[in-house]
Amino acid sequence: MQISRDTVVSINYELSDSSGKLIEKTSSPISYLHGGYRGIFPVVESALDGKQVGDGCEVLMEPEDAFGDYDEQLVRVEPRERFPENVSVGMQFEGAPEGSEQYIIYTVTDIADDRVVVDGNHPLAGKSLVFSCKVTEVRQATGEELAHGHVHGPGGHHH
């Protein structure tokens, strides 16, 4: 069966930076609903269209194809008293950027005496990435999966 709209596609993948350094690798296949359901990067979905089990692809993703450009305005310096006593670099907090009601995840990147630096950019924002994958399964999506716009696990619907 070929990958086409409204199929469930399972892949093993590796994600590397543009210099070849491995960032992430699957230990078991992931599945997504193919055809614009936003379950995978659109540029990868396009490269997989028409492929079948055993086929693979390698896609160079520029920042706009992956996690976006790095936005300096998402870096904030906040007063230390706004954070818990045990705040440390790497901790994450939810917050809304100035003038927005949409919440994002901020990561603590630095702590000074009375200030904490937080960054709302995805850790891979601004980076070119290489997505390599191999197709392990292709099947027709169920009516329930199509209605919900995502893949369901074995045994039905799970959230």
N, C-alpha and C positions, 0 to 999 in steps of 0.2 A: 504494500500500500504506500502510495506517495503522500508526502506532507502537503496538505492543502487546507483551505479554510474549514474550520469546524472539526479538525482532527486534534486528538490529544497526542502530543509529542513528548517522548522521554529521551533525555540526553545525559551523557556524562560530559563535563566540561572542565576546562582550566582557564583561569583568568590571570594574565600576566601584565606587567607594565611594558612599556615600549622597549625597554632594554632587555626583556626576557625574564625578569625576576618574577617568580611565581607568587601570586597574591592569594589565590583561592583555588581549590580543586575539590570536586565532588568525590565522596566516598561511595555514594550510590546515586543512581540516576534521579534527576529532577524531572517533573512533568509540567507542561503548560498547555493551555488551550490556544491553538494556532488560528490566526486570522484577525488580528487587531484587538485582542482582548487585554492587552497591556500586561501580559504575564512574563514577557521577556523583552529585551531591547529590540525595538523595531528593526534596526539594521541587521541584527542576528536573525530575527524572524524572516526577513526578506531573503537572506542568504540560505536559509533552510527550506524555503518554499520549493516544492518539487522533489526534494530528497527522499530517501527511503532508509529503512533499517540498514546499518552498516556504513552509510555515507557519513561524511563529516564536513566541517568547514572551519576556516580560520578567518576571523574578521578583525581588521584594525578599526578600533572605535576611537574617534576623536572625542574630546570632551563633550561636545554638543550631542554626540550619539550615546553617551553613557551617563555621567553624573553631573554634567554641566560645567560651565566655567567657574573658576574660583571667584567668589564675590567678597571683596574686602569689607563691604558694609555688613556682612554677617559675623564679623569679628567684633566683640564688645569687651570693654573693660568695665567691670562691675565692682561696687564696694564689697569688701570681704564679708561684712555683716549680713549680706543677703544669702549667704551660704551656710550650710551646717558646719559645725566645728571640725568634723573629720573630712572636709573637702580635700580632694587630691587630684593631681593631674590624671586625666583619663576618665574621670567621672562624667556622667552625662545627666543633663537636666532638660526638661521641656520648657519652652518659652516662646513668646511671639516677638518677631522683629518689630522695631519701632514702626508705628503706623499700620500694623497688620493685625488681623484677628486670627490668622492661621498660625498654629503652633508648629514649631520644628524642634529637633533635638540639637542641643548645644553640648559640645564637649569641652571640658576644662583643659586648656593647653598650657597655662602658666599661673603660678600663684606668687604674688609679691606680698610684702608686709600687710598692706591694707587693701589690696586689689586682687581680683581674680579675672583672668583673661579666658573668655569662652568663644568658641568658634562654631557657627551654625552650618558651615559647609560640610558636605559629605566628605569623608576622609580621602576619597578618590576624585573629588572635584578638581577640574583643571588638568587632569592627566589623560594622556592617550593610553589606551589599553588594547590588549590582544585577547580576544575570546576565541578559544578553540574548543570544538565539541565533536562528539560522535553520536549518531542517532542509535538508540537501543530499542525503541518501540514506537510504532505509530498505530493508532486505532481511531475509529470513528467516535466522536464525543457523544455522550448520552444526551437525551432531551433535557434532563435535569441540569447537566453541566452547561449546556448552551443557554438555558433560561437564567442560570446564575452567573454565567460569564467566567467560570473558573473550573478547574479540574477537581473532582471529588476523589477521595482516597478509596482504598478497597473497602467494600461494605457500605458505601454510600457517602452521604453528605457529612462533612466534619468541619467545624470552625474552631 
